[in-house]
């Protein structure tokens, strides 16, 4: 069945998808040799021929001499989503007739407008093969020139310890230096002072930022009497302000609407769960049932209700329970994502387009490795409170997050959601109670370990009863009234993991829509990609479109290293999968009521010094994965929610300090589910209003790490490895001396940093291993003003004038340790014969083996 209607729940057939190459990819995405701005401009050159924004408005414009046009962007089908172009013209003609009295139009002018509309629509229909116009690819969905809103970004005070007052408020300089957002001189000064920090985040965006972190001290109540309490209380709250984007964007707005392109059936893999709904048409940036109205004119606000009960005001969907999608990228560094990257900006064109019509998070932080990152995402708690400080899950790990801890999917499920998961779990698997379908997910297609071969899904080998076996890691699991059911994903052997995860994500979306076609029951989907974790199995050439292949060739000719090319190829496959997910949401009428957050778990892995390694880049930040310099912690992130962001919010940046733990509380707030903080004791804040420029940022500090147990020996708090940020200032204690890397991830020697690639060998968990290791890692202490020195080039730890500030931060860390620290001295990683027996009985796949449950929540 050929389906050309916008918003239909039927998949498109290949005959309705003319704007594709022979492999089914959109023709416009040729980013070869282009930087971000050039890529966006190239993608914006054509207009869309298949929908109309507002019939009466078109009539009015036409009657004052503006010809009927198709490239207005947010173009909607008329009434019935299956209406043909001819039917739409008839309906439009009727609407124009109805508008005659309103706009005082003569009958001759009315006839002229209707004739022009019919002729133009006929040519549009012919150009699209008579199908009523091509349906859109993601590239056609976004409006690159939405208006922006601004606020005061965090400002830098490079010397917060010059006097007593500065010492007491240095952790809040970003707020205090821009306290009056309404004063233009103050805003200008604040913006100037952060130019260094902003340039490290993205040099390609002209969007304004908002969401300055507040200066309030979260420990004030617990530390009454501190000499800094009064000054903290006196800091004025920053409120985000709104402004229009640059005039150039407004001028180009009507000339840069994108051609609506179609998606052919995916060039996917023959597995038992492969289905036809993989590459469906994509939305306008407004979405089904959306009406664009003036943000500033309350009287002009339009409210509509479509068949699925979604009300719309000012382009924003009003739905109490939106669909929530969390897309977690693996080891994608600061310089690996398109909207930031200096050396491969074209490796994630779809994600970059989404970011341009969403909100980019400029100060988003994760953890340094896979398991701790996921523990904070799912629990909403810092690692020092769950025992996951520097713990990495291995095949025989006998622990997980405590089972009495309510994880994010369980909390959402209690609020009426169906929860699905696809991809990397990595939070414990030795007991069936630890598996994701027993932690709140209804279904989960899961990889339990940190890394697997991309095609055959092996993680390691197993020596069992005198023989050696390959050990596989990929399961299909589902909740039931008991402990759930699972089975090894044998049918997916040979399928590239990104595509296997994509297929199952699309299956879940399709099944959910079929079960709840009216969109009344919301869904939560955690899509935790394996890419670009460095494991065996480069993407095969045929996994990429011809356009993507050309881009990889261009990178090669520009001098990219082979390991860097592997990273680009893996990113392109991920990008294509995200595209298909978004298209399916649109095709099933779900996108306009969806909030999609995309982020990485930790920094990228530089130093491509092993075979088949993917070489990440965190340029220009210091360090990488496994350590607590900015390169290991500061990761790309953004939100894309076309139905929940106003025009002036789209294309902006959020400067507020944000961490993985905040996803829990922010998603709960978006879903309008109350959080019992007294009972759950979460560390996260709700950032939703702050992200949209409606409130100040709520976060002023992050406790990255308090780790005092090494190899199950407790060395005491005085010897703990610490990573902590308060306001502008960041403290590292007993930390490896990692260095800087160039755009491609190669080491850049500096006398103040290590001259060796130590990031893999010097995780803080490696302390007390050997004298050789201690010499290599050079465990030391560091203090940085991150706002003034985002690349962490100047260590202030031993500077006399910073000693009071240093002692202040140490005291705050001590308070956190006193009020919430826990760490196990009994968790084990040793091989277990009982585990191997279960693995062997399940076709040599990693499965639960009924280990004892860990202690209750601490």
N, C-alpha and C positions, 0 to 999 in steps of 0.2 A: 504493500500500500504506500503510495506516494503521499507524503504529508507536507504541505507547505505552510500550514497555519502556525502562527506564533502562539506559544503557550500550550500547544497540544500535548497530551500525555502519550501520544503514539510516537515511536521512533521514526526517524526519517529514513527513507530508502535511498540507495545510492543514486537513483535517477533524479533526486531532488537536490543534488549537491554538485553543481557545476563548477564552483570556484575552488577546485582542489587539484593538486597534481595527481599523478598516477598512483601514488602510494597513499592518497587520502589526506594529505596535509594541506592547510590553507596556503594559497599561493603568495599572499602578501608578506609572509614572515621572513623575507630575505634580509637578515641583519648583517650580511657579510661586509666586513670592513667599516661598519658604521659605529659611531659612538652612540650613547643613549639618546641624546637629543636628535641626532640625524635619524636614528631608527624610528623614534616616535613620529618625526615629521614625515618620513617615508610612509609610515603606516597610516597616516592621517589624510592622505591626499584625495581620496575619493569619497563620494556620497552614497547614501543608501536609498534604493528605489522602492522600498516595499511597505512603508507604513506612514501614518499621519499622526502628528502629535495631538492636535485638537482641531476637530473639523470646523468649529465656529471661528477659531482663531485663524485658521488658514483662509477661511472665507473673508474674514475681515482684512487680513493682510493683502489678499488678492484684490479686494475692492478698492484699496487705496493705491494700487499700481504695482504691487509686488507680485510677480508671477508665482503660480503654484510650484512648489519645489518639494523635493523628497529628502534632502540631506539635513533635516533638523535634528537628527540624533534620536531622542527619546520618542520613537514612532510606534504607535500602538495599532493592533488590529481593532476593527470596529465591532463592538458588542460580542458576537460569536467568534471565538478564535479560529473557526474553520471557514469563515466567510471568505469567498474568493475576491480578487481585486475588483472584478466587475460588480459584485454585490456591494463591496465597500464603496465604490463610486456612487452607486444608487443611493446608498445610505448617506454618503457625504452630500450628494445633491440635495437630498431632503433636508439635511441639517443646514445647508446654505440657504435654502428657501426659508427655513424657520428663522434664520438670522437676518433676513431682509428688513423686517420691522425694527429689529434692535439697532441695526447699523444704518437705517434709513437709506437703503440702496434701491436704485431704479431696477425695473424688470429687465431692461436690456443688459445692465451690468450683471445682474444675477445670471442670465442665460450665458453671458460670456464666460463667467467664472466656471460654471458647470461644464461648458464645452472644453475649456482649457484643462480642467481636472480630468475629464474623460480621455482626452487625447494624450495627456502626459502619462496617465496610468496605463494606457494601452501600450505605449512605447516601453514602459517599465516592465510590463508583463512579457512583452516579446523578448526583451533583453534577457529575461530570466528563463527563457524556454517555455513560456506560457504557464509557468507554475505559480504565478502570483507573486513573483519576486523571490530572490534567493534568501534563504534563512541565514542567520548570522553566525559567523565564527566569533570566538572571544575577541578577536581583534576588532570586530565591528561593534562590539558591545559598548566599549568605553568612550566617554567624551573627554578628550584630553585637556579641555580648557574649562573645567569647572571653576567657579569662583572659590577663592580661598579665604580662610579666616586666620587671624594671627593672634598671638598673645606674646607675652614676654618670655623669650627663651632663657634658660639658665645662664647667668653671667659668671664670669670668672673673676676671682680675686686671687691673683697669683701669690700674694703674700698675706695670708690671713692672720699671721702672728706678729704683725708689726707693733701692735699695742694690745692692751688687755681686752678692749672691746672687740677688736678684730679676732683675737684668739678665741673669744667666747662665742663668736658667731660665724666662724669660718666654715663650719659645716653647713651653713645656711646662706652662703653668699649669693647663690643663684637666685634666691628669693629677695634678699634684702637689697640687692643692687638694682632690682627692677620692680620695686614694690608698687609703683604707680603705673599700671599698664595704660591708663588713660592719658598720661602725659607723653607727648610725642618725643620730647627730648630724652626722657628716661628710657623709652622703648628703643630709641635709636642707639643710645649708649649701651644698653644691654645687649642689643644685637651685635654691635661692633665687638664687644668684649668676648663674644663667643665665636668669632669667626674661625678661630683655630680649631675649636672642637667641632663646629659644624662641617668644616671642610673635610674632616676625617670620616664623616659619616656619608656624605654624598656631595660630589662636586657638580652633579648634573641636574639638580632640581632647583627650581626657583620658588618652590612652595614655602610658605611661612610656617613657623612652628609655634606650638603653644604647649601649655601644661607644665609650667615651672614647678619644680618640687617645692613643697611647703617647708617652712623652717621649724615647724613644731617638733619638739623632742619627744619621741615615743616612750622614752624612759623617764619622763619628768615625774610622773607619779611615784615611780619606784625609787627615784633618786632625789627626793625633796631635800632642798638645802644645798644642792650643787651650785657652784658659783656661776654656772651658765644658765640657770633656769630663768632668771628674770629677763635676760637679754633674748632668750628664745621666745618668751611669751610676748615680747614687745615687737617682734617682727611682723610687719603688715602682710596680710594674705594677698597673694597675687591673683588677680582675676583675668582670665583670657579675654581678649578683645577680638573683634572681627574686622576684617578689611577685605577689600577686593584684591584679586590677583593683578599682576602687571597688565598694563594696557595692551601689550602685544598679544597676550593670550586672548583678551577679549576681542581684539581686532580679527584674529585668525579663527575665532570660534566657528563661524558658519562655513568657513572654507576648508575645515579639516575634519569633517565628519567622515566616519569610515564606511567603506562598502560592506554591506552585510554579506558574509560569505558562508558557505555551507560546509558541513563536515561529511565526508564519505565514511562508510563503514571502516572501522579501524583495521590496520594491518596487524592484527593480533595473532594469538596463538590458539591452536586447536586443543582446548582442554574441555573437560566435561562441563565446566561451568562458564565457558565462553558464551556470551549472549549478544544479541543484536543491538542492544541499547548502549553502545559504547561511544558513539560520536554523534551526538544530537545537536540540533541548532541551538545557538546561544542567544542571550537576551540583549535588549537595550539596557543601558545603564540605569534605567528607571525600573524596569521589570513589569511583570504582568499586573494590570490594574492600577498602575501608577499614574498620577497626574502631577505634572510639574507646575508649581505655583510660586508666587513671590514669597520669599522668606520674610520679607519685611512688611508685607501687607496682610494683616489679619483678615480684613474684609474680603480679600481676594482668595483666601484659602479655600481649596476645593476638597471636599470629602467624598469618596466613592466607596462602594462596596461591591466586590466581585463575588463570583459564585463560591469561593472558598472561605468567605467570611472575613477577608482581609480589608480593613478600612485604611484609607490613604489620605494623608494630609501633608501638603507641602512636599510631596515627593517621598515622604517617609511612610513606611508600612507600620501600621498600628496593630500589632499582634502580640498577645500576652506571652505566648510561648514560641519564639522563633526557633527555626532549625539552627543548630550550632555545629560548626565544623572546625576541628582543630587539625591543621596540617603541619606535622613536625618533620623537618628535614634533618638529616643525620650528618653531622660534621661539616655543615656548610658554613664557611667562614665569612668574615666581614667583607672580604673582597671577592667572594665567590658568587654573589647574587647580582642580578643585572642592574638594579637601580643604584648600586654602589660601585660595582666592579670597574677597575681601571683597565684590565687586560682581557676580559672576556664578557663584556656587557651584553652581547647577543646570545649568551648561553641560556638565558631564562626570559625570553621575550614576553610570554604570557604572564608570568608572575610580575614582571615589571609593569605591564599594562594594568594589571589588577591594582598594583600599588599606586599607580598614577591616578586611579579613580577611587582609591581607598584612603587610608591614613597610615603613613609610615611611622614606626616607632624608632626614634633616634637614640634613645637611651634604654634599650631593652637588654636585659642580662639573663644568662642561663647559668649552668654549672660547668665544670671543666670536663666531665666525661658522661658517658651514656646513662648508666644506672642512676647516679645521683640526680642528673637532670630530670629523668622520668619520675623519680621519687617526689621531687618538688612539684612537678606538674600535676600528678595524680593526687597527692596528699594535701597540697596547699600549705606545706610546712617546710621550713628550712631543714637542711640535712642534719644539723647538730641536735635536732629534736627527735629524729627518727632512727639514728644510728647509721645513716647512709653517707657519712662525711666523704670518704673517698673509696667507698665500696663499689667494686665492679662485680656483677653477677657472672659466675663461671658455670660450667656444666654441672659441677657437683656442689654448688653453693646450697647451704641448707637453711636459708633465711629468706625473708621477704618483709614488706611492710606489715606491721601487726594486723591481724585479721579483724580486730575490733575497731580499726581505723576506717572511717567512712571516706572512701575515695570519690573523686569527682563524678564518675558515671553513676555510682550508687546514689549520690545526692541529687543528681539530675533525674534519675529514674524515680526517686521518691516524689519529685515534683511533676511527674506526668510524662517524662520522656521515655522513648525507646533508645537504647544505647548500643552502638556498634563500634567495633574496633578492627583495624586492619594494620598489620605491620609489626613493628618491633616493640614487644612488651618489656622484656629485660628487667623485670621487677621480682622475679622469683617463680620457681616452677616445681620445687621438690615435693610439695604437697598439693593435692588437687584443690585445696582451699585457697591456694595462692594464685591459681590461674585466673585470667581476666574475666571469664564468664561466671566466676564466683566472687568477683569484686565489683559487680554492677553492670557489666556489659551483657547484653542479651546474646550477642554473637561476636566472635573474635577469630579472625584468620591471622594466626600469630607466629612470629619468630621469637623464641624465648631468649636467645643469646644476643651478645653485642654485635656479632658479625657472622655472616654465612657466605658461601660462594654464591655469586649472583645467579648462576644457572643450575647447578646441581644441588645447592642448598646444604652442602656439607659444612660443618663447623670445625670438626676435629676428627681424630681417629680414636678408637676404643680397643683396648687390649682386654679381651674377655675369654676366660677359659682356654688359654693357649692360642687364641687366634686374634688377628687384628681386623677391625671392621671400620669402614667409613661411618661417621656419626652425622646424621642429618638433623635438621632443625626447621620444621615448618608444620604447623598443626591447624586443623579446622575444628573449632570448638563452639559449643552452644549451651546456654543455660537451660535448665529444666527444674522440676520441683525438687530434685536432689542435688547432686554435686556437678551436674552437667555431663555432657558427652563430648568426646573428641576423637579424632582419628588423624593419623599422619596424612599429609597432603601429597600422597604419592603421584596423583595425576598432574601435579605441577612441576615435577622434575623436568629440567630442561627449559623451563620458562623463566626468563629474566625476572628477578624478584620485583622490580618496580612495576612491571606489567602484570605480574600475579597480584600485587596489592591493588593496582588500578582495577583489574577485573572484578575483584571481590568488593571493592568500594562501590563500583557501579551496580553490582548485583544487589548489594544491600539497599542502595538508593531506589533501584527499580522495585525490589520486593516491598520496601516500606511504602512506596507510593501506591503499589497495587493493593496492599492491605489497608492503607488509610488514604484513599484517593482525594478526600476532601481537605487534606492537610491539617486536620484538627489535631492529630497526635504528632507532636514535634519529634524530630530525631536528633540525636547527638552522634557524630561520627568522629572518631580519632583515627586519622590516616597518618600513621607513623612510618614514613618511608625508610628504607634501608640505605638508599643513596644519600650522600656520596661516601658512606663509610668505606674505608679502604680494605677491600677484600678481593679475592680472585674473581675473574670473570668480567672483562671489559664488555661494554655494550657492543653487540654485533653491528656491523655496518647497516644491515637491513632494519635494525631497530629504529633508525633515524630516517627522516624524510630527505629528499634530495636537497632541499634548502638547508637543512641542518648539516648534511654532509659537506656542502659547499662552505658553510661557516667553519667547520672543523678544518677543512683544507686551508682556509684563510688564516686561521690561528697558527697552523703549522708553518705557513709561508711567512708569517710575521715573527716566527722564531720561538713559538711556544714549545716547551719541553714535552716529551712524550707523556710523562706523568700528569702534567697540567692538561694535556689534551684529553686524557682519560676522565679527568674531573669535568671538563666541559661536555664531553659526550654523555656522562651520567646525568648531568644537570639538564641537558636537552631532553632526555627521556622522561625525567621527572616533570619537567615543564609541560610536555605533551600530555602526560597523565593528569596533571592538574587542570589543563584545558578541558579534557573530556569530562572530568567530574563537574566542572562548572557548567558545561553545556548540558549535561544530563539534568542538573538541578533546574536549569531554565526550561528544558523541554517538558519536565514534569510539573512546571508551575511552582517550583519551590524556591527559586533564587531570590525573588523579591522579599521573601520572608526568611532569609538565611543570613547568618553572620559567620564569616569565614576568617579565621585567624591563621596566618602562616608564619612560622618561625623556625629557627634552628635550635638544636638542643645544646650545643656547645661550639666552641671555635673550631676552625679548620685545622688540618694536620699538615704543617709545612714539612720541608725536608723529604722530598721523594727519593729516599735512598734504599728502597727495597723493591724487589721485583713486583710488577703489577700493582704498584702503589698509586693511589690517587693523591695528588698533591694539592692541598688546600692553601688558601692565602687569607691572611687577616690584615693585610697591608692597609694602613701604615702602623697598625697597632703592634705592640710588643708581645712576643710569645705566641702560644697556640694551645691547642687541646692538651689536657693533662696538667696545665698550670693556671695560676690565678692572676696572671697579668691580663690586660684587657683583651689580648688576642685569643685567650682561652675562654673568656666570659661574655664579651660583648658581641651579640649575634644579630643578624638581620631579622626583622619582624615587621608585620603590618596587618591591618584588618581591611577586609573587603566586604562591604555590606550595602549593596546598591539600594536596597529598600529601607535602610535605616540611617542613611547619611544624607543630609541636605546638600544642595548644590555647593554651598560655600564651605562645607566640611570636606568634600571630596578633593583629593589632590593636596591635602595638607600634611603636616608632620606634627607628631606628638613628642615634645621634649622632656616629658616627665620621666623620672626614674621608675623603672618597671622591671619585675623579675618573674620567673616561671611561677612562683607561688601565687602571683596575682591573677593568673588565668582562672583558677578555681573560683575565687570570689567574684571576679568580673563576669564570668559566664553565669554564675548564679544570679547576679544582679540583672543581666540582660534577660534571663529567663524569668525574672520576677519571683524567684524562690528565696524565701527568707533563710538566712544563715544564723544558726544559734551559736554565736561566738563563744559564749560562756561554756557551752558543752563541747564544741568542736575545737576550740583554741587554734584557729587558723592564723597563719602569718601573713596572708595575702590581704590586699586592699581592693576595693571596687574602683576600677579606673574608667568605667564606661563614660561617665559624664566628662571627666577630665580629658579623655581621648578625643572627645568631640568638641572640646573647647568651651564646655559649659561649667566647668569647675576647676579649681586648682588641683595640681597633682597631689595625691595623698601620701606618697612615699618619700621618706628622707633618708632611709638607711637600708642596707642589705647585709645580712650575715651569711656570707658564702661558705665559711668553714670554721669549725672549732674541732680539731682532731688531735686527741692526745693518746689514742690507742694504736699501736703499730705491732703487727704480728701477734695480736691478742695480748700485748703487754701494755699496761697503763703507765705512761710516763709522767702523768700529772699535768695540771693546767699550765704550770710554769714552763713546760716544754712543748706545749701544744702548737701545732701549725694553725695559724690564724689568717683568715682573709675576711676583711670587713670594710664596708664603705659607709660613711656618714656624710651626707651633703656632698661637698666637693672632694672630700679627703678620703683616701683609701689606704688601709694599713695591711701589710703582709708581714708575717713573722714566721721564721724558719721555712723559708721558701727558696726554691731553686732559682739560680741567676740566669734565666733564659734571656734571649736576645731579640733582635729585630730581623725581619725577613722582607724581601722585596716583593713586588707585585705578583711574581710567579711562585712565591713561596721559598725562594732560596735565601740562605743566611746572608745577612749584611753585618759584617764585623764591626763591633764598636768596643772601645776600651772599657765602657761601662757595662757591657753585657758579655755573656759567654761567647767564645769563638767556636763553640761546638753546638751541634743540633741536639739539645738536651731534653726537648719537650717530651719525647717518648720515654726516656729513661728516668726522668726526675719528677714524676708525680709525687706529691707529698706523702703518699702511701709507701714510697720507697725509702723513707727515712729509717735509720737504724738497721740497714741491710748489710752494709759493708763499708770499710774505710775507703775502698776504691770508689764506691757510689757517692759517698759523702764528698770526696774530693772533686768528682765530676760535677756534682750538682751545686756545690758551693752554697749550701743553705745559708740564707741571710735574712736581714730585716729591711723593709722598704716602707716609705711613706711618700705618697704622691698627691698633688692637687690635680685631680683628673680633669677638671674643667679648664684649668690654665695649661695643663700639660697632658693632653689626652694620649700621647704616645709614651708616657711614663719614662721620660728621659732624665729627669732630675730627681734623685733620691733625697728627700728631705729628712729622713729618719734621724740623722746624726747632727742636723743643723740646730744650734743652740736656741734660736728663736722659735723653733717648732716644738720644743720639749713639752711645753704646757699643753699644746694641742695633741701631741702624741699621748701624753698621760690621760687626757680626757677620753680619747678613743679607746685606750686600753681599759679604762674603767667601765665604759659602756659594754665592751666585749665581756668583761668580767660579770656584769649584771646579766647578760644573756646566758652565760655559762651557769650562773647561780640559779637562774629562774627557769631553765628549760633544757639543759644539756643531758643527753643520754648516749651511751655508746656501749656496744657489746664487746666482751672479751672472750666470747665462746663460739662465735660464728665460724663455721668450718668450710673448707674448699676441697677437702681431700676426696680422692676417688672412692666410690662406694660400690661394693659388689651388688648390693640390693638395687642400686640405681642402674648398673649395667645390665642386670637381669631384666629389668623393666624395659630398658632401651632395646635389648635384643629381642624381647617378645613383641615389640612394636616396630619391626622392620628396621631396627637400628636408628630410630628417631628419638630425640630427647623428649621425655615425657615425665610426669610426676612419678615418684616412687614411695610416697607415703612417709616422708621424713617427719619428725616431731614438729609441731607448730611452734613458732617463735613466741616469746613472751608477749603479753598484752601491751597495748599502747602505753607509752611512758609519759 
